Amino acid sequence: MVSGRRTGWKVYTILLIIPLIILSVSMNCSNGYKLLTEDKGIAHFSFEYPADLNEETIRSSMDDYICVFIIRRVVKDGWWDKDLYVLAEKIPIQRFEAEIHDAVTMIEKYISDVKDSFEVFQVLEKSSVNIGGVSGEQVVYTFDAFSRRMPLLDAPLEGEPAGPSLVWIGRLICFDHNGLVWFIKMESTEETDEQTKLDFEHFIETFRILE
């Protein structure tokens, strides 16, 4: 069975209500991965990501943040089974009830929000990580997309996957650098997680902050 999630629901839930604007992207393909280089806005960086995430790229750049959101669309009506999200945002972050001043608080806020959103949620692993020459914190977690406490849709749309459960696994890294909180997340369905883990490791190896 094809698994996935609907675009509007995903953006609302997982991106913490960040406004997005569609822009152009410059990239190259190599060994099953694409290179993306961001050299505008408040943060400059580059990384390689899986070439199968090539259906849609959303980028947004404002005075206080820049984000890149890439998905793999698998069925009609906006569903997908894997995504990658990179955000760099100026400190203090003021779009929540309480200001956020560091990466640790950002992780705690995000994990708390996802836990509150889904009845079936679990943190699988916490660890330190070095990415782009900077030390950060990594969290691996899982949740059942069909256990959402407050569904945004009253009834399934045509093409929407149905079933007793739809397990997703997420990998999240946060770190502080140059007055910014960096928030990096890759999520996929459980059935594709083995490859997603390898893809995320490749992302970490190729991620560079361009000073």
Contacts in CASP RR format, 6 or more apart in sequence:
PFRMAT RR
TARGET T0000
AUTHOR 0000-0000-0000
METHOD contacts of the structure
MODEL  1
MVSGRRTGWKVYTILLIIPLIILSVSMNCSNGYKLLTEDKGIAHFSFEYP
ADLNEETIRSSMDDYICVFIIRRVVKDGWWDKDLYVLAEKIPIQRFEAEI
HDAVTMIEKYISDVKDSFEVFQVLEKSSVNIGGVSGEQVVYTFDAFSRRM
PLLDAPLEGEPAGPSLVWIGRLICFDHNGLVWFIKMESTEETDEQTKLDF
EHFIETFRILE
1 161 0 8 1.000
2 74 0 8 1.000
2 75 0 8 1.000
2 79 0 8 1.000
2 81 0 8 1.000
2 161 0 8 1.000
3 74 0 8 1.000
3 81 0 8 1.000
3 161 0 8 1.000
3 166 0 8 1.000
3 189 0 8 1.000
3 191 0 8 1.000
4 74 0 8 1.000
4 75 0 8 1.000
4 79 0 8 1.000
4 80 0 8 1.000
4 81 0 8 1.000
4 145 0 8 1.000
4 161 0 8 1.000
4 166 0 8 1.000
4 189 0 8 1.000
5 79 0 8 1.000
5 80 0 8 1.000
5 81 0 8 1.000
5 145 0 8 1.000
6 77 0 8 1.000
6 78 0 8 1.000
6 79 0 8 1.000
6 153 0 8 1.000
6 157 0 8 1.000
6 160 0 8 1.000
7 71 0 8 1.000
7 78 0 8 1.000
7 79 0 8 1.000
7 80 0 8 1.000
9 152 0 8 1.000
9 153 0 8 1.000
10 71 0 8 1.000
10 80 0 8 1.000
10 83 0 8 1.000
11 20 0 8 1.000
11 69 0 8 1.000
12 152 0 8 1.000
13 114 0 8 1.000
13 117 0 8 1.000
13 148 0 8 1.000
14 83 0 8 1.000
14 85 0 8 1.000
14 114 0 8 1.000
14 185 0 8 1.000
14 187 0 8 1.000
15 67 0 8 1.000
15 69 0 8 1.000
15 85 0 8 1.000
16 95 0 8 1.000
16 110 0 8 1.000
16 113 0 8 1.000
17 95 0 8 1.000
18 60 0 8 1.000
18 65 0 8 1.000
18 67 0 8 1.000
18 87 0 8 1.000
19 60 0 8 1.000
19 62 0 8 1.000
20 58 0 8 1.000
20 59 0 8 1.000
20 60 0 8 1.000
20 67 0 8 1.000
20 69 0 8 1.000
21 58 0 8 1.000
21 59 0 8 1.000
21 60 0 8 1.000
21 61 0 8 1.000
22 58 0 8 1.000
22 59 0 8 1.000
23 58 0 8 1.000
23 59 0 8 1.000
23 60 0 8 1.000
23 61 0 8 1.000
25 36 0 8 1.000
25 57 0 8 1.000
25 59 0 8 1.000
26 36 0 8 1.000
26 37 0 8 1.000
27 34 0 8 1.000
27 35 0 8 1.000
27 36 0 8 1.000
27 37 0 8 1.000
28 34 0 8 1.000
28 35 0 8 1.000
29 35 0 8 1.000
29 51 0 8 1.000
30 48 0 8 1.000
32 50 0 8 1.000
32 51 0 8 1.000
33 48 0 8 1.000
33 49 0 8 1.000
33 50 0 8 1.000
33 51 0 8 1.000
33 202 0 8 1.000
33 206 0 8 1.000
34 48 0 8 1.000
34 49 0 8 1.000
34 50 0 8 1.000
34 51 0 8 1.000
34 53 0 8 1.000
34 54 0 8 1.000
35 46 0 8 1.000
35 47 0 8 1.000
35 48 0 8 1.000
35 206 0 8 1.000
36 46 0 8 1.000
36 47 0 8 1.000
36 48 0 8 1.000
36 49 0 8 1.000
36 57 0 8 1.000
36 68 0 8 1.000
36 70 0 8 1.000
37 45 0 8 1.000
37 46 0 8 1.000
37 210 0 8 1.000
38 44 0 8 1.000
38 45 0 8 1.000
38 46 0 8 1.000
38 59 0 8 1.000
38 66 0 8 1.000
38 68 0 8 1.000
39 210 0 8 1.000
40 61 0 8 1.000
40 66 0 8 1.000
41 61 0 8 1.000
41 66 0 8 1.000
42 61 0 8 1.000
42 63 0 8 1.000
42 64 0 8 1.000
42 65 0 8 1.000
42 66 0 8 1.000
42 88 0 8 1.000
42 90 0 8 1.000
42 180 0 8 1.000
43 66 0 8 1.000
43 88 0 8 1.000
43 178 0 8 1.000
43 180 0 8 1.000
43 182 0 8 1.000
43 209 0 8 1.000
44 209 0 8 1.000
44 210 0 8 1.000
44 211 0 8 1.000
45 86 0 8 1.000
45 88 0 8 1.000
45 207 0 8 1.000
45 208 0 8 1.000
45 209 0 8 1.000
45 210 0 8 1.000
46 206 0 8 1.000
46 207 0 8 1.000
46 208 0 8 1.000
46 210 0 8 1.000
47 86 0 8 1.000
47 203 0 8 1.000
47 206 0 8 1.000
47 207 0 8 1.000
47 208 0 8 1.000
48 202 0 8 1.000
48 203 0 8 1.000
48 206 0 8 1.000
49 70 0 8 1.000
49 84 0 8 1.000
49 199 0 8 1.000
49 203 0 8 1.000
50 72 0 8 1.000
50 82 0 8 1.000
50 199 0 8 1.000
52 72 0 8 1.000
52 82 0 8 1.000
53 70 0 8 1.000
53 71 0 8 1.000
53 72 0 8 1.000
53 82 0 8 1.000
53 83 0 8 1.000
53 84 0 8 1.000
54 72 0 8 1.000
55 71 0 8 1.000
55 72 0 8 1.000
55 73 0 8 1.000
55 80 0 8 1.000
56 70 0 8 1.000
56 71 0 8 1.000
56 73 0 8 1.000
57 68 0 8 1.000
57 69 0 8 1.000
57 70 0 8 1.000
58 68 0 8 1.000
58 69 0 8 1.000
58 70 0 8 1.000
59 66 0 8 1.000
59 67 0 8 1.000
59 68 0 8 1.000
59 69 0 8 1.000
60 66 0 8 1.000
60 67 0 8 1.000
63 90 0 8 1.000
64 89 0 8 1.000
64 90 0 8 1.000
65 87 0 8 1.000
65 88 0 8 1.000
65 89 0 8 1.000
65 90 0 8 1.000
66 87 0 8 1.000
66 88 0 8 1.000
67 85 0 8 1.000
67 86 0 8 1.000
67 87 0 8 1.000
67 88 0 8 1.000
68 84 0 8 1.000
68 85 0 8 1.000
68 86 0 8 1.000
68 87 0 8 1.000
69 83 0 8 1.000
69 84 0 8 1.000
69 85 0 8 1.000
69 86 0 8 1.000
70 83 0 8 1.000
70 84 0 8 1.000
70 85 0 8 1.000
71 80 0 8 1.000
71 82 0 8 1.000
71 83 0 8 1.000
71 84 0 8 1.000
72 80 0 8 1.000
72 81 0 8 1.000
72 82 0 8 1.000
72 83 0 8 1.000
73 79 0 8 1.000
73 80 0 8 1.000
74 80 0 8 1.000
74 81 0 8 1.000
75 159 0 8 1.000
75 161 0 8 1.000
76 159 0 8 1.000
77 157 0 8 1.000
77 158 0 8 1.000
77 159 0 8 1.000
77 160 0 8 1.000
79 159 0 8 1.000
79 160 0 8 1.000
79 161 0 8 1.000
81 188 0 8 1.000
81 189 0 8 1.000
81 192 0 8 1.000
82 186 0 8 1.000
82 187 0 8 1.000
82 188 0 8 1.000
82 189 0 8 1.000
82 192 0 8 1.000
82 196 0 8 1.000
83 185 0 8 1.000
83 186 0 8 1.000
83 187 0 8 1.000
83 188 0 8 1.000
84 185 0 8 1.000
84 186 0 8 1.000
84 203 0 8 1.000
85 183 0 8 1.000
85 184 0 8 1.000
85 185 0 8 1.000
85 186 0 8 1.000
86 182 0 8 1.000
86 183 0 8 1.000
86 184 0 8 1.000
87 182 0 8 1.000
87 183 0 8 1.000
87 184 0 8 1.000
88 180 0 8 1.000
88 181 0 8 1.000
88 182 0 8 1.000
88 183 0 8 1.000
89 180 0 8 1.000
89 181 0 8 1.000
89 183 0 8 1.000
90 179 0 8 1.000
90 180 0 8 1.000
91 100 0 8 1.000
91 101 0 8 1.000
91 102 0 8 1.000
91 176 0 8 1.000
91 179 0 8 1.000
91 180 0 8 1.000
91 181 0 8 1.000
92 99 0 8 1.000
92 100 0 8 1.000
92 101 0 8 1.000
93 99 0 8 1.000
93 100 0 8 1.000
93 101 0 8 1.000
93 106 0 8 1.000
93 181 0 8 1.000
96 109 0 8 1.000
100 106 0 8 1.000
100 109 0 8 1.000
100 181 0 8 1.000
102 176 0 8 1.000
102 181 0 8 1.000
103 136 0 8 1.000
103 137 0 8 1.000
103 174 0 8 1.000
103 175 0 8 1.000
103 176 0 8 1.000
103 181 0 8 1.000
103 182 0 8 1.000
103 183 0 8 1.000
104 137 0 8 1.000
104 174 0 8 1.000
106 174 0 8 1.000
106 181 0 8 1.000
106 183 0 8 1.000
107 137 0 8 1.000
107 139 0 8 1.000
107 172 0 8 1.000
107 174 0 8 1.000
110 172 0 8 1.000
110 183 0 8 1.000
111 123 0 8 1.000
111 139 0 8 1.000
111 141 0 8 1.000
111 172 0 8 1.000
114 121 0 8 1.000
114 141 0 8 1.000
114 143 0 8 1.000
115 121 0 8 1.000
116 149 0 8 1.000
117 143 0 8 1.000
117 148 0 8 1.000
117 149 0 8 1.000
117 150 0 8 1.000
118 143 0 8 1.000
118 144 0 8 1.000
118 145 0 8 1.000
118 147 0 8 1.000
118 148 0 8 1.000
118 149 0 8 1.000
119 144 0 8 1.000
119 147 0 8 1.000
119 148 0 8 1.000
119 149 0 8 1.000
120 143 0 8 1.000
120 144 0 8 1.000
120 147 0 8 1.000
120 165 0 8 1.000
121 141 0 8 1.000
121 142 0 8 1.000
121 143 0 8 1.000
121 144 0 8 1.000
121 147 0 8 1.000
122 141 0 8 1.000
122 142 0 8 1.000
122 143 0 8 1.000
123 139 0 8 1.000
123 140 0 8 1.000
123 141 0 8 1.000
124 140 0 8 1.000
124 141 0 8 1.000
124 142 0 8 1.000
124 169 0 8 1.000
125 138 0 8 1.000
125 139 0 8 1.000
125 140 0 8 1.000
126 137 0 8 1.000
126 138 0 8 1.000
126 139 0 8 1.000
126 140 0 8 1.000
127 137 0 8 1.000
127 138 0 8 1.000
128 135 0 8 1.000
128 136 0 8 1.000
128 137 0 8 1.000
128 138 0 8 1.000
129 135 0 8 1.000
129 136 0 8 1.000
129 137 0 8 1.000
129 138 0 8 1.000
129 173 0 8 1.000
129 204 0 8 1.000
130 136 0 8 1.000
131 173 0 8 1.000
131 175 0 8 1.000
131 184 0 8 1.000
131 204 0 8 1.000
131 207 0 8 1.000
132 207 0 8 1.000
132 208 0 8 1.000
132 209 0 8 1.000
133 209 0 8 1.000
134 175 0 8 1.000
134 177 0 8 1.000
134 182 0 8 1.000
134 209 0 8 1.000
135 175 0 8 1.000
136 173 0 8 1.000
136 174 0 8 1.000
136 175 0 8 1.000
137 173 0 8 1.000
137 174 0 8 1.000
137 175 0 8 1.000
138 171 0 8 1.000
138 172 0 8 1.000
138 173 0 8 1.000
139 171 0 8 1.000
139 172 0 8 1.000
140 169 0 8 1.000
140 170 0 8 1.000
140 171 0 8 1.000
140 172 0 8 1.000
141 169 0 8 1.000
141 170 0 8 1.000
141 172 0 8 1.000
142 167 0 8 1.000
142 168 0 8 1.000
142 169 0 8 1.000
142 170 0 8 1.000
142 190 0 8 1.000
143 167 0 8 1.000
143 168 0 8 1.000
144 165 0 8 1.000
144 166 0 8 1.000
144 167 0 8 1.000
144 168 0 8 1.000
145 166 0 8 1.000
145 167 0 8 1.000
145 168 0 8 1.000
146 163 0 8 1.000
146 164 0 8 1.000
146 165 0 8 1.000
146 166 0 8 1.000
147 165 0 8 1.000
153 160 0 8 1.000
156 162 0 8 1.000
166 189 0 8 1.000
167 189 0 8 1.000
167 190 0 8 1.000
168 187 0 8 1.000
168 188 0 8 1.000
168 189 0 8 1.000
168 190 0 8 1.000
169 187 0 8 1.000
169 188 0 8 1.000
169 189 0 8 1.000
169 190 0 8 1.000
169 193 0 8 1.000
169 196 0 8 1.000
170 185 0 8 1.000
170 186 0 8 1.000
170 187 0 8 1.000
170 188 0 8 1.000
171 185 0 8 1.000
171 186 0 8 1.000
171 187 0 8 1.000
171 196 0 8 1.000
171 197 0 8 1.000
171 200 0 8 1.000
172 183 0 8 1.000
172 184 0 8 1.000
172 185 0 8 1.000
173 182 0 8 1.000
173 183 0 8 1.000
173 184 0 8 1.000
173 185 0 8 1.000
173 204 0 8 1.000
174 181 0 8 1.000
174 182 0 8 1.000
174 183 0 8 1.000
174 184 0 8 1.000
175 181 0 8 1.000
175 182 0 8 1.000
176 182 0 8 1.000
177 209 0 8 1.000
178 209 0 8 1.000
184 203 0 8 1.000
184 207 0 8 1.000
186 196 0 8 1.000
186 199 0 8 1.000
186 200 0 8 1.000
186 203 0 8 1.000
187 196 0 8 1.000
188 195 0 8 1.000
188 196 0 8 1.000
END
